[in-house]
Amino acid sequence: MVPIKLEYFRIIWLSLIIILSFSFVVRANSSDSERLSIAGSAFNNNVAVKLLEKINISSEMSSEDLSVTYVDVPEFDVEKLIDYVMSGKYDIGIVSIEELIKKFEEKNLVYLSLLAQPFTYANNGEMFRVQDSIYGDIVLSEIGKFGVIPLGFWNHPQSHLVTKKHIENVEDLKGLKIATPQKYSYSTIFALGASPVAMSFSEVYGALQTGVVDGIEQYSYKSYDVPDVVFYSGSIITNYRSETGIFIVSVNSWKRWTESKRSIVRSAIKDTEKVFRGEILQSEEKLESLVAAMGIRFENLHALDGTEKARKFSQERWVRRVGDVGFRAIELMNRAIDGELPSSIQVDEHEPRRGDASEAAVYFATDRSDSQMSDLSERFGVDRSSAPEVSCGEIVFDNDKIRKVGSEFAGNLWIDSIHGVSKDKSCVQLLSDISKLQSGKLVIFIHGYWNTFESSARRAVGVAEDLGITDRLVLWSWPSLGVRGGYFYDEESVEWSSVNFQEFLGLLLKRSEVDSVDLIAHSMGNRIILKSLLLNLPEATKIQNIVFVAPDVASDVFLSAINRYKSSGALRTLYASQNDRALLVSKYIHSAARAGIGGESIIIAGGLDSVDATLVEKVWGVNHNHALQIPEAVGDLRSLLSSLKSASQRGLMRGERDGLSFWLIQPRN
């Protein structure tokens, strides 16, 4: 008998602890330290505790003083794990897909539940491609509807079947009794025509040896021997079933934490995903090499005759349960598996910035909750202000002359301590006064989904520099959760913030010191501008430019707002791109076209300059920040703001559809 001892499930947990521990200051006996609890099932708590006892990282690694504890939730209590996280009993939960589906129902988690269907992936590489594509974005957004924040995926190596009988096709599995300790495996066993037999991990090996069952499901993270019977006549069928889950945290816990703590957890989970993906891919290769060296027959389940038929039958049954949206999910997943969708979030290439940005001045106005802390990254959180109140001030930063176009500002930045932070009406007074010091003009920039206050401030500084804005740029920072899985919370926040912005903008436009205003919005932030425009304020004639960059707004809603906006004089410009990853996610989530999608779908309307950045987008890029990131598009937006020229006057290529013109940005030769 040859032991296979990889124990990956346990290693996943231990490595998360290691990475977290290197990020946190762990003082198990400190009564002053803040506690962080992580809960999951089927882990070795004693080993985790022993590991934690040995960790003593310098507090200089982080400003947080944390005591990290792990709770091994008993099997009989696992179904309550999600409730425990949502109630705040535990901070982070390590939960399986099946547990989430059982809690929130399959019909409410269609894209997630497809991941749990039999025969989903032929190998682990396919699994990772799906998770990293827009399919994975949709899955995390689905989960975020229910008051928990998904922080990332965790994965096990795919399990395999060990049978006494030699298996050449799916028909050979029919009627066999397959022992498994995992109840979520039953649907796969049934789909193969076999019968599941419930047994504990400790029982399955002996049951196969004694002939009580014909086969077992074996996990490469558990210690099993390859039974003698396999050497003579049996088979090992690899890539039988994948087990995947999600790291979750409650919205309330996330909002309560400091940004430093949130950042550490995000980074730790991201690093954990990366480390174990490499390990899992290696284990897949090593298992096949090991089995081949032993002379044991083995087959990839997906290579067996009949598997594809069983997969289609299983998916048809699933679609009948979830409805027609299931067809869209299957089509999108197949595209992700085939590599037709971006397989990872790429960092686009940038070029050196032209010109001197030393004159850029950036201010902020925000309705985020105010912690009163002095550090810019901690001052304004992810929660909505309780009043609500608007806070504003100046963002001071060191000019970064080597930063490239479109890249995030990475230098030092802080809130001006001389004038401090103003509130509400004092905000309007401050911004009116600073506009008068320049030319009476303000440029207001509204960020999109998935932004902390710090990340939005860094984006605003980059925008001011790249666009050569010498007037005062004002960042409107609304309370985004600042995390990939926070889409639905962000939708509620942007709706809430719209009311505050409308009042803020109305008061600002009434000030005699303010002669003109340019509005630039990105992604979900466009919803705030559209709602404000529909008010048709008398003072709206002061608005010179309205720029919609990749608007995450339903196309029909966007068109309706544009047509209803009656103010004359403002130059309205839409920047769109065909392969905008973020908007493709939004399109699937809402089952509705998005206004920021370019190409053949670009919106064209009277009184709107529609500019398509498709020709300059990156092949495998995210392509959501095009007018703020891709040099050719940035250059056109810069020209628009400085010259107030329409698209027809800026040297763009003209296109036409239904008798209306649109404009294309061309790559540089």
PyMOL commands that set and color helices and strands:
alter all, ss='L'
color gray80, all
select helices_A, chain A and resi 8-23+45-54+59-61+75-87+97-104+106-108+110-115+124-132+134-146+170-173+183-191+201-210+228-232+251-256+259-293+301-303+307-322+325-337+376-379+424-438+453-466+487-510+523-533+538-542+555-564+581-590+599-601+614-616+626-629+631-643+647-649
alter helices_A, ss='H'
color red, helices_A
select strands_A, chain A and resi 2-4+34-40+66-72+92-96+148-155+159-163+177-180+195-198+215-218+224-226+235-241+244-250+297-300+361-366+368-370+380-384+391-397+413-415+422-423+441-446+472-477+516-522+543-549+571-576+609-612+653-657+660-664
alter strands_A, ss='S'
color yellow, strands_A
deselect
rebuild
show_as cartoon
